[in-house]
Amino acid sequence: MSAVFIPAPLRSYTGGRSRVTAGGATVAAVLAELDRQYAGIRFRMIDEQDAIRPHIKIFVNQEQARRLDAPVAAGDEVIILTALSGG
């Protein structure tokens, strides 16, 4: 299992929790597990072409994961960030 830090805009899916846990050997697997636990959260991060949405950044142990097949090991820290927008 990995610790996953959830940004404020997505916490409505996790019941307000900023930190949850999920297992998986890749970013894709971790996000799939999150979606099993918190239905609908994956679609907010991944588009219809199965790519990370442009306004989402995912880090594994402080290194940006640019692809869904980026490896994740048990005990890794996964941080999800959303870009701020507006005007």
Order of alpha helices (4+ residues) and beta strands (2+ residues): beta-beta-alpha-alpha-beta-beta-beta
